[in-house]
Amino acid sequence: MGVGANVRAALLLFLLCVVQRSAAIWLSLPATGTKCVSEEIQSNVVVLSDYVVISDDHTHSTPTISAKVTSPYGNNLHHQENATHGQFAFTTSESGNYLACFWIDGNNQGGGDVSLNIDWKTGIAAKDWDSVARKEKIEGVELELRKLEGVVEAIHENLLYLKSREAEMRIVSEKTNGRVAWFSIMSLGVCIVVSASQIWYLKRYFQKKKLI
């Protein structure tokens, strides 16, 4: 019985690791210019991210960077300057592409590229499960089952979101096809009218010249 429970726990942990959305991103920031990362996220999703400058040059102070995070509609969600590390957290209010941009401030004595590590978590991966376990007094397999329940809910929400996006794209495609069809009909009608006008004009011209 104990072996079966251990197998189930291991399976739950494996599924949780597979489906949770968490990513460690490395960026090499140039001395001039900006680098950005983005992710398409649906509404009502928790986003949590930590970033830190990694400097291999120990002869100078750690370079500072600026960070800015914007929503799909351009709303400013996070803005920090002259920082070597930082964190931002928010709950998405609209579906779309969320953009995080980073660039080096003037304080870069080395003058070269700067490495930046970003720990980007969304949805179920951003949830504080330690706090949940303490609050609800659960642990072990029960906690892993609770995590898996959250993962299933997140997958279901993602499927509903993809379904709604597919419906929106289908409506747009149908409208576009309809407009193209009407444009084709109008173009054909214009061609017929122009051709008939040319024939009528040429016929009158030849009759006037008594060629026919």
C-alpha positions, 0 to 999 in steps of 0.5 A: 500500500505504501509503495502504491502511494509513493508511485502515485505521489511520484506520478503527480509530481511528474505531471505537475512539473510537466504542465506548470508554466515556469521559465528561467530566461537568460538575456545578454543586454547590449551596451546600447539598445533594448531587449524584450521578452513577451508572452501571450497570456489570457486575462485573470492570470497571476504573473510573477517574475524576478530578475537579477543582473549577473556580472562576471567583471569583479573589478567594477561595480555591478551594472544597473539596468532599467525594466519596464513591463507593459500590457497588450494595450500599453498600460505600464505595469512595472517600471524600475530604473538603476537596479541590479535586481527586481521583481514584478507581480500582477494579475492580468486584466486583459488577454494578449501579449505582455511585454517586458523590456530591459536596457542598461543604464549609464552605470556600466563601467565595463562597457560590454554586454550584461547578463540578466537572469529572469525567472518568469512564472505564470498561472499555477506556477506563480502560486505560493503553495507553502502558504496554502499548505500552512493555511489549510494544514495539508501536506504530502500527497494531499498537497500534491493532489491540490496542486494537480487540481490547480493544474487541471483547472489551469489547463481547462481555462487555457482550453476555453481561452484557445476555444474563444480565440479560435471562434474569434479568428473564425469570425474574422476569417468569415468576415474577411472572406465575405468582404473579398467575395463582395469585392470580387463581385463588384470588380466583375460588375465594374469590368462588365460595365466598362466593357459594355461602355467601350463596345457601345462607344466603339459601335457609335464611333464606327457608325458615325464614321460610316465604317459599319 
